[in-house]
Amino acid sequence: MRLYEKSQTGSPTKLRSRRIGLFVHSLRAHDDGWTPKRIVVTNLQLPIWTMISVRPIELGDQPWVVRRLENAFAGVTVARKGVLIDASVLPGFVASDGGRLVGLLTYAAASVECEVVAIISTEEGREIGRSLMDAARDYAEAAGYRRLWLITTNDNTRTIRFYQRWGMDLCAFYRHGVRRLRKVKPSIPERGVDGIPLEHELEFEMLLGGTVRPEVSLW
């Protein structure tokens, strides 16, 4: 649940935490059967959130960025396709909730493509990842890039679902690609999310600016 009130400027602002009363309907036995009984529940406090905002990474964000990368990747480097990338020095975006940082995305651009190197959300259920990916797509389109892409691993089942629902397509599968990654980053564990063996890399893409991938005939 998100509760907002309108400010004088018309934008949503965070409501102060308040004690509220709820009317809860239950049932009680009567001779003529079950009838509703109203119970008043007081002194119940609900969490109240502000809207998530996204902005480019600034110099003052650097210590927080480094900590988040270290927590997520056991260091500031991200391994993909057999190469290590220092994600802490890349441009990107941070998501904030009332000034409190709650998400991070870094990207690397080359030629006509923009790669999402790292994306981190510190809270679930807030659409932080979607807000960050929206910002990356909008930036890539405005800058004239023709393709937004990223690499993930086979254990990230929730992430794989998110990327597809967000609009990306699975465009490549690198069987046993993680074995190559361990040569450049030995700290990568044998098992990943939910204890799934960490073995393969998957590449997702979103084509931008009306770009169409050529059809490939299998016959």
Backbone as ProteinMPNN parsed JSONL, in Angstrom:
{"seq_chain_A": "MRLYEKSQTGSPTKLRSRRIGLFVHSLRAHDDGWTPKRIVVTNLQLPIWTMISVRPIELGDQPWVVRRLENAFAGVTVARKGVLIDASVLPGFVASDGGRLVGLLTYAAASVECEVVAIISTEEGREIGRSLMDAARDYAEAAGYRRLWLITTNDNTRTIRFYQRWGMDLCAFYRHGVRRLRKVKPSIPERGVDGIPLEHELEFEMLLGGTVRPEVSLW", "coords_chain_A": {"N_chain_A": [[0.848, -1.194, 0.0], [0.509, 2.248, -0.814], [0.563, 5.433, 0.443], [-0.34, 8.754, -0.165], [-0.262, 12.327, -0.084], [-1.393, 15.377, -1.53], [0.821, 17.982, -2.305], [1.257, 21.59, -2.218], [2.22, 22.088, -4.687], [1.195, 20.098, -6.161], [2.476, 17.671, -6.418], [3.183, 14.29, -5.261], [3.672, 13.81, -1.773], [5.326, 12.522, 1.105], [3.369, 11.078, 3.609], [3.087, 11.814, 7.058], [3.911, 9.44, 9.547], [1.176, 7.83, 11.02], [-1.227, 6.987, 13.523], [-3.889, 4.786, 13.042], [-7.327, 3.731, 12.752], [-8.902, 0.616, 12.079], [-11.692, -0.982, 10.592], [-12.786, -4.146, 11.064], [-14.351, -6.933, 9.803], [-15.837, -9.698, 11.26], [-17.151, -12.934, 12.125], [-19.854, -13.995, 14.173], [-21.512, -16.364, 16.271], [-24.993, -16.88, 16.236], [-28.331, -17.631, 17.236], [-29.755, -17.728, 14.927], [-27.92, -18.282, 13.015], [-24.762, -17.365, 11.377], [-23.641, -14.105, 11.83], [-22.464, -10.83, 10.837], [-19.889, -9.216, 12.734], [-18.658, -6.209, 13.948], [-15.405, -5.126, 14.505], [-13.219, -2.891, 16.044], [-10.01, -1.999, 15.312], [-7.313, -0.494, 16.734], [-4.453, 1.755, 16.97], [-2.722, 0.759, 15.045], [0.027, 0.667, 12.946], [0.986, 1.488, 9.694], [3.401, 0.871, 7.093], [4.666, 3.612, 5.266], [5.494, 4.769, 2.121], [7.566, 6.788, 0.013], [7.666, 8.044, -3.376], [9.761, 6.393, -5.772], [12.669, 7.837, -7.032], [14.884, 8.543, -9.752], [18.209, 9.269, -10.665], [21.261, 10.469, -12.295], [24.428, 8.984, -11.348], [26.385, 10.587, -8.878], [29.409, 12.241, -7.749], [29.509, 12.217, -4.938], [28.128, 9.92, -4.378], [29.816, 7.808, -4.564], [31.139, 6.263, -2.41], [28.945, 4.779, -1.416], [28.147, 3.413, -3.733], [30.393, 1.765, -4.187], [30.284, 0.144, -1.876], [27.869, -1.224, -2.282], [28.373, -2.641, -4.657], [30.458, -4.282, -3.776], [29.109, -5.829, -1.896], [27.311, -7.187, -3.528], [28.82, -8.428, -5.556], [31.129, -9.415, -4.459], [33.273, -7.679, -4.628], [34.367, -4.873, -6.668], [34.431, -5.482, -9.295], [32.874, -6.831, -12.179], [32.197, -9.828, -13.805], [31.852, -10.947, -17.088], [31.315, -12.778, -20.07], [33.908, -13.736, -20.111], [35.478, -11.575, -19.365], [36.677, -9.071, -17.108], [35.138, -6.281, -15.588], [35.45, -3.116, -14.159], [33.01, -1.992, -12.322], [32.654, 0.142, -10.666], [33.667, 2.519, -11.641], [32.165, 3.267, -13.729], [29.673, 5.134, -15.578], [26.232, 5.794, -14.604], [23.104, 5.196, -12.893], [21.336, 6.074, -9.896], [18.811, 4.993, -7.64], [16.505, 6.534, -5.479], [14.825, 6.936, -2.337], [13.169, 9.31, -0.977], [15.625, 10.628, -0.63], [17.195, 8.641, 0.391], [19.374, 6.184, -0.702], [18.523, 3.458, -2.739], [18.929, 1.83, -4.887], [20.915, 0.827, -7.763], [22.43, 1.239, -10.936], [24.796, 0.544, -13.421], [26.431, 1.349, -16.504], [27.981, 0.583, -19.706], [29.029, 2.022, -22.64], [29.507, 1.503, -26.091], [30.36, 1.969, -29.453], [27.475, 1.408, -31.208], [26.023, 0.388, -29.165], [24.728, -0.161, -25.837], [25.581, -1.354, -22.763], [24.192, -2.812, -19.899], [25.878, -3.126, -17.068], [25.856, -3.619, -14.283], [23.209, -4.075, -11.997], [21.437, -3.261, -9.148], [19.198, -3.733, -6.516], [18.063, -2.718, -3.384], [15.763, -3.203, -2.007], [12.857, -5.179, -2.172], [9.886, -5.438, -4.219], [9.328, -2.779, -4.803], [9.566, -1.837, -7.336], [12.034, -0.903, -8.089], [14.128, -1.896, -9.696], [12.858, -1.854, -12.206], [12.461, 0.915, -12.528], [15.115, 1.791, -12.732], [15.981, 0.404, -15.035], [14.263, 1.541, -16.898], [15.299, 4.143, -16.907], [17.842, 3.66, -17.963], [17.197, 2.706, -20.517], [15.881, 4.974, -21.587], [17.996, 6.793, -21.595], [19.775, 5.51, -23.391], [18.287, 5.492, -25.766], [17.966, 8.258, -26.21], [20.598, 8.962, -26.61], [21.138, 7.799, -28.983], [21.855, 5.134, -29.284], [21.577, 1.815, -30.561], [21.049, -0.558, -29.42], [20.292, -2.096, -26.347], [21.732, -4.027, -23.901], [22.518, -6.935, -21.834], [24.165, -9.226, -19.564], [23.348, -12.143, -17.782], [23.204, -14.821, -15.334], [22.447, -18.384, -15.237], [21.261, -19.06, -12.81], [19.783, -16.961, -11.874], [16.798, -16.851, -11.753], [14.515, -15.295, -11.142], [15.36, -12.802, -11.989], [15.734, -13.28, -14.708], [13.086, -13.703, -15.502], [12.087, -11.148, -14.943], [13.521, -9.489, -16.79], [12.487, -10.364, -19.244], [9.754, -9.821, -18.967], [9.938, -7.107, -18.783], [10.576, -6.426, -21.344], [12.762, -7.311, -22.794], [14.632, -9.522, -24.989], [15.782, -12.886, -25.086], [18.815, -13.411, -26.502], [21.166, -14.789, -26.787], [22.924, -17.706, -25.686], [25.321, -18.881, -23.554], [26.837, -21.653, -23.136], [28.171, -23.184, -20.304], [29.51, -20.872, -19.76], [30.182, -19.631, -17.362], [32.314, -21.024, -16.401], [34.472, -20.019, -17.781], [34.442, -17.501, -16.674], [35.3, -17.932, -14.061], [37.98, -18.235, -14.373], [38.962, -15.69, -14.596], [37.866, -14.533, -12.4], [38.111, -16.027, -9.666], [36.577, -16.12, -7.326], [33.918, -16.54, -7.831], [31.138, -18.42, -6.93], [30.319, -21.991, -6.811], [27.662, -22.607, -6.72], [24.625, -20.777, -7.12], [21.902, -18.539, -6.798], [19.282, -19.823, -4.8], [20.596, -22.222, -4.539], [21.155, -23.24, -7.03], [23.177, -24.816, -9.501], [25.813, -22.897, -10.751], [26.417, -22.173, -13.9], [25.998, -21.259, -16.612], [25.84, -18.529, -19.019], [23.53, -16.001, -19.958], [22.352, -13.918, -22.517], [20.58, -10.948, -22.847], [18.608, -8.656, -24.758], [17.46, -5.422, -25.895], [16.221, -3.961, -28.682], [16.628, -0.774, -30.11], [15.252, 2.361, -31.312], [13.828, 1.563, -33.605], [15.333, -0.462, -34.711], [15.766, -3.588, -36.286], [16.268, -6.995, -35.818], [17.924, -9.106, -38.111], [16.256, -11.768, -39.849], [17.064, -15.186, -39.384], [17.572, -17.984, -41.256], [17.023, -21.427, -40.685], [17.233, -23.427, -42.478]], "CA_chain_A": [[0.0, 0.0, 0.0], [1.247, 3.501, -0.836], [-0.315, 6.529, 0.842], [0.236, 10.038, -0.526], [-1.122, 13.501, -0.037], [-0.942, 16.362, -2.506], [1.438, 19.201, -1.803], [0.744, 22.777, -2.898], [2.656, 22.044, -6.081], [0.486, 19.028, -6.852], [3.254, 16.443, -6.448], [2.956, 13.49, -4.066], [4.629, 13.934, -0.69], [5.182, 11.461, 2.094], [2.543, 11.363, 4.769], [3.69, 11.502, 8.341], [3.411, 8.2, 10.144], [0.036, 8.149, 11.864], [-1.984, 5.872, 14.063], [-5.195, 4.757, 12.4], [-8.234, 2.682, 13.198], [-9.447, -0.186, 11.0], [-12.894, -1.738, 10.886], [-12.595, -5.515, 10.601], [-15.576, -7.713, 9.907], [-15.686, -11.105, 11.596], [-18.435, -13.601, 12.258], [-20.147, -14.524, 15.49], [-22.623, -17.303, 16.214], [-26.293, -16.533, 16.805], [-29.279, -18.717, 17.08], [-30.222, -17.766, 13.543], [-26.783, -18.499, 12.121], [-23.598, -16.489, 11.505], [-23.899, -12.717, 11.456], [-21.233, -10.019, 10.935], [-19.579, -8.462, 13.943], [-17.651, -5.192, 13.629], [-14.364, -4.967, 15.522], [-12.374, -1.731, 15.763], [-8.602, -2.231, 15.637], [-6.651, 0.803, 16.822], [-3.011, 1.794, 17.222], [-2.029, -0.02, 14.034], [0.838, 1.541, 12.103], [1.308, 0.94, 8.392], [4.554, 1.507, 6.451], [4.301, 4.583, 4.242], [6.646, 4.975, 1.265], [7.533, 7.851, -0.982], [7.912, 7.565, -4.729], [11.15, 6.165, -6.141], [13.19, 8.751, -8.046], [16.139, 8.069, -10.347], [19.081, 10.343, -11.168], [22.613, 9.987, -12.59], [25.38, 8.855, -10.242], [27.201, 11.757, -8.602], [30.666, 11.946, -7.065], [29.246, 11.917, -3.539], [27.523, 8.59, -4.244], [30.82, 6.782, -4.815], [31.32, 5.282, -1.323], [27.775, 3.888, -1.376], [28.229, 2.573, -4.926], [31.422, 0.749, -3.947], [29.781, -0.817, -0.88], [26.833, -2.067, -2.879], [29.02, -3.562, -5.591], [31.191, -5.279, -2.999], [28.136, -6.744, -1.296], [26.643, -7.988, -4.558], [29.728, -9.152, -6.442], [32.375, -9.733, -3.74], [34.275, -6.782, -5.189], [33.772, -3.883, -7.576], [34.517, -5.972, -10.664], [31.82, -7.711, -12.672], [32.723, -10.696, -14.859], [30.912, -11.434, -18.102], [31.913, -13.183, -21.341], [35.337, -13.957, -19.923], [36.174, -10.303, -19.153], [36.378, -8.354, -15.872], [34.868, -4.853, -15.752], [35.338, -2.375, -12.9], [31.725, -1.298, -12.401], [32.626, 1.313, -9.776], [34.11, 3.72, -12.349], [31.281, 3.471, -14.873], [28.507, 6.0, -15.361], [25.019, 5.046, -14.319], [21.999, 5.845, -12.197], [20.95, 5.588, -8.577], [17.41, 5.192, -7.264], [16.431, 7.001, -4.101], [13.524, 7.031, -1.682], [13.279, 10.432, -0.054], [17.029, 10.929, -0.382], [17.888, 7.41, 0.816], [19.69, 5.401, -1.892], [17.965, 2.104, -2.645], [19.195, 1.061, -6.095], [22.083, 1.226, -8.542], [22.661, 0.658, -12.265], [25.928, 1.097, -14.147], [26.405, 0.93, -17.907], [29.15, 0.845, -20.532], [28.58, 2.249, -24.011], [30.535, 1.368, -27.127], [29.818, 1.934, -30.798], [26.03, 1.692, -31.241], [25.413, -0.449, -28.137], [24.85, 0.232, -24.433], [25.488, -2.55, -21.923], [23.948, -2.703, -18.463], [26.921, -3.951, -16.454], [25.419, -4.027, -12.942], [21.962, -3.495, -11.506], [21.262, -3.706, -7.771], [18.075, -3.169, -5.771], [18.21, -3.088, -1.973], [14.45, -3.503, -1.449], [11.992, -5.853, -3.121], [8.503, -5.009, -4.291], [9.193, -1.329, -4.965], [9.806, -1.555, -8.755], [13.299, -0.161, -8.199], [14.819, -2.386, -10.878], [12.163, -1.352, -13.385], [12.755, 2.343, -12.653], [16.493, 1.927, -13.2], [16.05, -0.045, -16.426], [13.601, 2.578, -17.685], [16.243, 5.252, -17.056], [18.908, 3.224, -18.878], [16.622, 2.675, -21.873], [15.639, 6.348, -22.037], [19.303, 7.376, -21.899], [20.326, 4.878, -24.589], [17.527, 5.972, -26.918], [18.276, 9.671, -26.424], [21.985, 9.054, -27.078], [21.219, 7.238, -30.33], [22.302, 3.737, -29.333], [20.598, 0.974, -31.257], [20.835, -1.818, -28.701], [20.557, -2.154, -24.907], [21.902, -5.448, -23.636], [23.148, -7.311, -20.57], [24.452, -10.643, -19.327], [23.051, -12.689, -16.461], [23.552, -16.237, -15.233], [21.294, -19.283, -15.254], [20.635, -19.213, -11.493], [18.967, -15.78, -11.563], [15.521, -17.127, -12.396], [13.615, -14.145, -10.986], [15.877, -11.737, -12.843], [15.442, -13.677, -16.09], [11.673, -13.422, -15.705], [11.908, -9.694, -14.952], [14.013, -8.907, -18.035], [11.569, -10.693, -20.325], [8.508, -9.075, -18.763], [10.24, -5.696, -19.025], [10.586, -6.221, -22.79], [13.988, -7.773, -23.431], [14.611, -10.843, -25.604], [16.961, -13.733, -24.945], [19.422, -13.433, -27.834], [22.329, -15.686, -26.836], [23.126, -18.6, -24.541], [26.725, -19.298, -23.53], [26.887, -22.861, -22.326], [29.357, -23.261, -19.435], [30.222, -19.605, -19.802], [30.676, -19.262, -16.035], [33.627, -21.657, -16.216], [35.454, -19.026, -18.258], [34.467, -16.379, -15.734], [36.07, -18.303, -12.863], [39.399, -18.083, -14.68], [39.328, -14.293, -14.365], [37.371, -14.173, -11.077], [37.965, -17.319, -8.975], [35.671, -16.046, -6.184], [32.551, -16.892, -8.232], [30.826, -19.703, -6.279], [29.842, -23.096, -7.637], [26.207, -22.556, -6.73], [24.126, -19.417, -7.019], [20.618, -18.306, -6.146], [18.482, -21.02, -4.495], [21.422, -23.421, -4.622], [21.236, -23.719, -8.414], [24.554, -24.813, -10.025], [26.108, -21.686, -11.517], [27.15, -22.738, -15.034], [25.81, -20.685, -17.945], [25.537, -17.109, -19.183], [22.444, -15.692, -20.887], [22.398, -12.533, -22.984], [19.296, -10.355, -23.183], [18.75, -7.394, -25.476], [16.318, -4.64, -26.37], [16.601, -3.173, -29.848], [16.121, 0.59, -29.946], [15.195, 3.227, -32.485], [13.294, 0.9, -34.791], [16.249, -1.476, -35.192], [15.175, -4.919, -36.415], [17.275, -8.044, -35.982], [17.652, -9.87, -39.337], [15.787, -13.141, -39.704], [18.077, -16.181, -39.723], [16.934, -19.224, -41.684], [17.672, -22.648, -40.213], [17.149, -24.437, -43.516]], "C_chain_A": [[0.877, 1.235, 0.0], [0.268, 4.623, -0.536], [0.371, 7.844, 0.548], [-0.769, 11.149, -0.218], [-0.552, 14.514, -1.022], [-0.338, 17.569, -1.811], [0.848, 20.388, -2.563], [1.137, 22.801, -4.365], [1.972, 20.934, -6.849], [1.233, 17.727, -6.91], [3.031, 15.65, -5.172], [4.036, 13.723, -3.016], [4.343, 12.874, 0.344], [4.31, 11.911, 3.265], [3.307, 11.051, 6.037], [3.086, 10.224, 8.881], [2.286, 8.536, 11.108], [-0.61, 6.863, 12.369], [-3.392, 5.936, 13.489], [-6.04, 3.661, 12.997], [-8.783, 1.941, 11.997], [-10.708, -0.886, 11.473], [-12.739, -3.116, 10.258], [-13.876, -6.289, 10.82], [-15.224, -9.166, 10.232], [-17.078, -11.705, 11.713], [-18.631, -14.072, 13.685], [-21.42, -15.373, 15.413], [-23.853, -16.716, 16.886], [-27.218, -17.717, 16.591], [-29.732, -18.857, 15.633], [-29.086, -17.899, 12.539], [-25.666, -17.522, 12.387], [-23.942, -15.094, 11.016], [-22.617, -11.905, 11.63], [-21.114, -9.319, 12.284], [-18.476, -7.478, 13.6], [-16.706, -5.024, 14.798], [-13.502, -3.777, 15.12], [-10.961, -2.033, 16.244], [-7.904, -0.879, 15.629], [-5.16, 0.638, 17.051], [-2.239, 0.873, 16.271], [-1.271, 0.937, 13.134], [1.197, 0.823, 10.819], [2.553, 1.623, 7.839], [4.083, 2.435, 5.338], [5.559, 4.933, 3.457], [6.451, 6.207, 0.394], [7.787, 7.233, -2.348], [9.41, 7.391, -4.957], [11.549, 7.166, -7.223], [14.553, 8.245, -8.502], [16.907, 9.262, -10.894], [20.447, 9.755, -11.509], [23.475, 9.897, -11.33], [26.201, 10.131, -10.119], [28.438, 11.352, -7.804], [30.434, 11.548, -5.607], [28.623, 10.554, -3.308], [28.564, 7.481, -4.233], [31.023, 5.802, -3.657], [30.164, 4.293, -1.233], [27.792, 2.922, -2.557], [29.224, 1.438, -4.71], [30.93, -0.301, -2.958], [28.752, -1.756, -1.485], [27.415, -3.065, -3.864], [29.779, -4.66, -4.841], [30.251, -6.291, -2.36], [27.543, -7.695, -2.328], [27.589, -8.897, -5.33], [31.05, -9.538, -5.785], [33.539, -8.913, -4.298], [33.599, -5.825, -6.144], [33.803, -4.346, -9.022], [33.371, -6.936, -10.966], [32.394, -8.517, -13.835], [31.603, -11.087, -15.815], [31.664, -11.677, -19.393], [33.434, -13.259, -21.251], [36.145, -12.71, -19.627], [35.73, -9.691, -17.832], [36.189, -6.867, -16.17], [34.752, -4.226, -14.372], [34.076, -1.515, -12.968], [31.696, -0.021, -11.574], [33.015, 2.603, -10.484], [33.216, 4.042, -13.541], [30.195, 4.496, -14.557], [27.271, 5.154, -15.077], [23.988, 5.895, -13.598], [21.853, 5.257, -10.797], [19.471, 5.876, -8.385], [17.373, 5.592, -5.805], [14.989, 7.066, -3.637], [13.639, 8.127, -0.637], [14.705, 10.791, 0.303], [17.848, 9.738, 0.061], [18.115, 6.535, -0.41], [19.236, 3.96, -1.719], [18.244, 1.271, -3.888], [20.311, 1.665, -6.914], [22.08, 0.514, -9.886], [23.868, 1.338, -12.879], [25.908, 0.555, -15.574], [27.723, 1.273, -18.584], [28.671, 0.95, -21.975], [29.755, 2.137, -24.969], [29.856, 1.251, -28.473], [28.329, 2.294, -30.76], [25.288, 0.921, -30.153], [25.669, 0.106, -26.74], [24.604, -1.006, -23.577], [25.18, -2.172, -20.476], [24.906, -3.668, -17.782], [26.482, -4.469, -15.092], [24.11, -3.339, -12.614], [21.669, -4.117, -10.146], [20.06, -2.99, -7.169], [18.179, -3.637, -4.327], [16.884, -3.446, -1.319], [13.579, -4.14, -2.531], [10.593, -5.245, -3.115], [8.288, -3.526, -4.481], [9.344, -0.889, -6.423], [11.054, -0.7, -8.955], [14.048, -0.589, -9.451], [14.186, -1.876, -12.156], [12.459, 0.138, -13.601], [14.158, 2.576, -13.19], [16.631, 1.504, -14.665], [15.35, 0.954, -17.347], [14.549, 3.749, -17.951], [17.358, 4.895, -18.037], [18.407, 3.201, -20.317], [16.422, 4.089, -22.416], [16.951, 7.029, -22.399], [19.839, 6.83, -23.216], [19.6, 5.363, -25.843], [17.884, 7.421, -27.243], [19.682, 9.85, -26.993], [22.175, 8.425, -28.457], [21.735, 5.817, -30.406], [21.188, 2.869, -29.901], [20.283, -0.316, -30.49], [21.196, -1.643, -27.238], [20.647, -3.625, -24.547], [22.569, -5.679, -22.289], [23.35, -8.816, -20.524], [24.007, -11.002, -17.921], [23.393, -14.171, -16.469], [22.306, -17.084, -15.011], [20.59, -19.428, -13.914], [19.667, -18.069, -11.169], [17.583, -15.892, -12.203], [14.551, -15.961, -12.282], [14.045, -12.999, -11.886], [15.582, -12.024, -14.308], [13.981, -13.39, -16.418], [11.424, -11.912, -15.813], [12.34, -9.093, -16.283], [13.051, -9.17, -19.191], [10.248, -9.932, -20.186], [8.724, -7.586, -19.027], [10.325, -5.395, -20.519], [11.839, -6.678, -23.507], [13.792, -9.185, -24.006], [15.901, -11.586, -25.279], [17.579, -13.895, -26.332], [20.64, -14.341, -27.932], [22.425, -16.485, -25.55], [24.553, -19.129, -24.616], [26.854, -20.469, -22.56], [28.227, -22.948, -21.598], [30.182, -21.977, -19.476], [30.807, -19.2, -18.458], [32.027, -19.911, -15.75], [34.733, -20.717, -16.701], [35.573, -17.871, -17.277], [35.324, -16.694, -14.518], [37.574, -18.214, -13.111], [39.867, -16.648, -14.429], [38.847, -13.802, -12.996], [37.081, -15.461, -10.3], [36.974, -17.306, -7.818], [34.225, -16.392, -6.544], [32.22, -18.275, -7.68], [30.346, -20.762, -7.27], [28.321, -23.094, -7.76], [25.751, -21.123, -6.496], [22.825, -19.337, -6.266], [19.855, -19.619, -5.991], [19.277, -22.31, -4.636], [21.555, -23.997, -6.015], [22.697, -23.702, -8.871], [24.765, -23.642, -10.981], [27.008, -22.075, -12.685], [27.127, -21.883, -16.298], [25.545, -19.177, -17.893], [24.421, -16.947, -20.219], [22.52, -14.214, -21.249], [20.996, -12.079, -23.4], [19.523, -9.018, -23.871], [17.403, -6.731, -25.692], [16.82, -3.788, -27.521], [15.892, -1.832, -29.794], [16.04, 1.314, -31.286], [14.719, 2.543, -33.748], [14.22, -0.136, -35.388], [15.56, -2.832, -35.208], [16.286, -5.929, -36.631], [16.945, -8.868, -37.224], [17.162, -11.277, -39.021], [16.901, -14.092, -40.14], [17.357, -17.483, -40.059], [17.734, -20.424, -41.186], [17.702, -23.724, -41.284], [17.912, -23.994, -44.758]], "O_chain_A": [[1.875, 1.289, 0.719], [-0.758, 4.742, -1.206], [1.517, 8.054, 0.946], [-1.972, 10.91, -0.111], [0.644, 14.5, -1.31], [-0.904, 18.108, -0.86], [0.025, 20.201, -3.458], [0.484, 23.444, -5.186], [2.142, 20.828, -8.063], [0.688, 16.741, -7.407], [2.73, 16.222, -4.124], [5.213, 13.823, -3.362], [3.218, 12.383, 0.439], [4.503, 12.989, 3.828], [4.096, 10.106, 6.071], [1.898, 9.956, 8.698], [2.431, 9.439, 11.933], [-0.545, 5.812, 11.732], [-4.013, 6.999, 13.451], [-5.529, 2.765, 13.668], [-9.101, 2.567, 10.986], [-10.787, -1.331, 12.617], [-12.578, -3.231, 9.043], [-14.421, -6.29, 11.924], [-14.405, -9.781, 9.549], [-18.071, -11.038, 11.425], [-17.679, -14.501, 14.336], [-22.294, -15.121, 14.584], [-23.768, -16.131, 17.966], [-26.911, -18.661, 15.863], [-30.051, -19.952, 15.17], [-29.273, -17.656, 11.347], [-25.595, -16.916, 13.456], [-24.473, -14.924, 9.919], [-21.777, -12.241, 12.465], [-22.104, -8.895, 12.882], [-17.461, -7.865, 13.021], [-17.13, -4.808, 15.933], [-13.098, -3.673, 13.962], [-10.738, -2.29, 17.427], [-7.909, -0.189, 14.61], [-4.667, -0.463, 17.294], [-1.228, 0.283, 16.652], [-1.839, 1.9, 12.619], [1.659, -0.318, 10.846], [2.759, 2.814, 8.075], [3.201, 2.078, 4.558], [6.567, 5.341, 4.034], [5.328, 6.607, 0.085], [8.086, 6.044, -2.458], [10.225, 8.137, -4.414], [10.842, 7.322, -8.219], [15.281, 7.606, -7.742], [16.327, 10.157, -11.509], [20.767, 8.653, -11.063], [23.272, 10.642, -10.371], [26.656, 10.689, -11.118], [28.5, 10.253, -7.253], [31.093, 10.64, -5.1], [28.585, 10.074, -2.175], [28.24, 6.334, -3.927], [31.074, 4.597, -3.901], [30.379, 3.104, -1.001], [27.484, 1.741, -2.397], [28.93, 0.283, -5.015], [31.13, -1.497, -3.169], [28.772, -2.958, -1.22], [26.99, -4.22, -3.898], [29.743, -5.827, -5.233], [30.566, -7.479, -2.293], [27.303, -8.867, -2.038], [27.215, -10.004, -5.715], [31.989, -9.942, -6.471], [34.657, -9.414, -4.42], [32.402, -5.94, -6.406], [33.256, -3.67, -9.894], [32.964, -7.738, -10.126], [33.004, -7.954, -14.744], [30.53, -11.51, -15.385], [32.537, -10.897, -19.774], [34.148, -12.896, -22.185], [37.375, -12.762, -19.634], [34.557, -9.774, -17.468], [36.972, -6.266, -16.907], [34.039, -4.74, -13.51], [34.069, -0.451, -13.588], [30.809, 0.813, -11.757], [32.721, 3.686, -9.978], [33.484, 4.989, -14.28], [29.844, 4.695, -13.395], [27.274, 3.941, -15.288], [23.992, 7.124, -13.676], [22.199, 4.102, -10.549], [18.943, 6.865, -8.893], [18.12, 5.055, -4.987], [14.064, 7.228, -4.432], [14.148, 7.898, 0.461], [14.971, 11.217, 1.427], [19.076, 9.815, 0.103], [17.156, 6.177, -1.094], [19.516, 3.32, -0.706], [17.836, 0.111, -3.945], [20.624, 2.849, -6.791], [21.764, -0.673, -9.966], [23.965, 2.565, -12.867], [25.431, -0.553, -15.823], [28.479, 2.124, -18.117], [27.983, 0.057, -22.469], [30.854, 2.617, -24.688], [28.881, 0.514, -28.619], [27.973, 3.387, -30.319], [24.064, 0.808, -30.202], [26.685, 0.754, -26.489], [23.545, -1.628, -23.659], [25.842, -1.307, -19.902], [24.764, -4.885, -17.904], [26.709, -5.637, -14.774], [23.923, -2.161, -12.917], [21.653, -5.34, -10.002], [19.927, -1.774, -7.303], [18.362, -4.827, -4.074], [16.869, -3.941, -0.192], [13.571, -3.685, -3.675], [10.172, -4.622, -2.14], [7.163, -3.049, -4.333], [9.259, 0.303, -6.717], [11.121, 0.12, -9.872], [14.551, 0.256, -10.191], [14.892, -1.503, -13.093], [12.681, 0.568, -14.732], [14.366, 3.464, -14.017], [17.316, 2.167, -15.443], [15.808, 1.183, -18.466], [14.603, 4.281, -19.06], [17.77, 5.727, -18.845], [19.113, 3.628, -21.231], [16.755, 4.369, -23.567], [17.023, 7.758, -23.388], [20.305, 7.592, -24.063], [20.233, 5.617, -26.868], [18.081, 7.772, -28.406], [19.931, 10.777, -27.765], [23.259, 8.512, -29.034], [22.028, 5.334, -31.5], [20.005, 3.166, -29.735], [19.377, -1.065, -30.855], [22.258, -1.114, -26.909], [19.736, -4.394, -24.853], [23.11, -4.757, -21.679], [22.792, -9.569, -21.322], [24.258, -10.255, -16.976], [23.82, -14.712, -17.489], [21.248, -16.571, -14.645], [19.442, -19.871, -13.869], [18.825, -18.204, -10.281], [17.242, -15.114, -13.094], [13.832, -15.667, -13.237], [13.212, -12.309, -12.473], [15.224, -11.12, -15.063], [13.675, -12.888, -17.5], [10.655, -11.457, -16.659], [11.617, -8.277, -16.854], [12.826, -8.292, -20.024], [9.695, -9.456, -21.177], [7.802, -6.886, -19.446], [10.167, -4.244, -20.927], [11.973, -6.459, -24.71], [12.916, -9.934, -23.574], [16.975, -10.989, -25.206], [16.95, -14.449, -27.234], [21.104, -14.636, -29.034], [22.06, -16.013, -24.473], [24.948, -19.744, -25.606], [26.962, -20.296, -21.346], [29.286, -22.801, -22.209], [31.393, -21.994, -19.255], [31.819, -18.502, -18.41], [32.801, -19.399, -14.941], [35.802, -20.639, -16.095], [36.658, -17.326, -17.07], [36.006, -15.811, -13.998], [38.355, -18.128, -12.163], [41.028, -16.418, -14.091], [39.338, -12.796, -12.484], [35.944, -15.931, -10.275], [36.562, -18.372, -7.361], [33.389, -16.525, -5.651], [32.961, -19.223, -7.942], [30.013, -20.459, -8.416], [27.766, -23.524, -8.771], [26.394, -20.357, -5.778], [22.651, -19.978, -5.23], [19.785, -20.424, -6.92], [18.696, -23.378, -4.833], [22.02, -25.126, -6.175], [23.393, -22.708, -8.668], [23.981, -23.433, -11.906], [28.208, -22.285, -12.507], [28.141, -21.789, -16.99], [25.096, -18.633, -16.884], [24.376, -17.66, -21.221], [22.729, -13.365, -20.383], [20.323, -12.735, -24.195], [20.508, -8.33, -23.602], [16.356, -7.377, -25.675], [17.738, -2.985, -27.353], [14.705, -1.757, -29.474], [16.68, 0.922, -32.262], [15.151, 2.895, -34.846], [13.937, -0.654, -36.468], [14.856, -3.189, -34.263], [17.137, -5.759, -37.504], [15.801, -9.293, -37.385], [17.597, -11.896, -38.05], [17.592, -13.846, -41.128], [16.618, -18.019, -39.234], [18.963, -20.437, -41.256], [18.157, -24.836, -41.018], [17.955, -24.724, -45.749]]}, "name": "protein", "num_of_chains": 1, "seq": "MRLYEKSQTGSPTKLRSRRIGLFVHSLRAHDDGWTPKRIVVTNLQLPIWTMISVRPIELGDQPWVVRRLENAFAGVTVARKGVLIDASVLPGFVASDGGRLVGLLTYAAASVECEVVAIISTEEGREIGRSLMDAARDYAEAAGYRRLWLITTNDNTRTIRFYQRWGMDLCAFYRHGVRRLRKVKPSIPERGVDGIPLEHELEFEMLLGGTVRPEVSLW"}
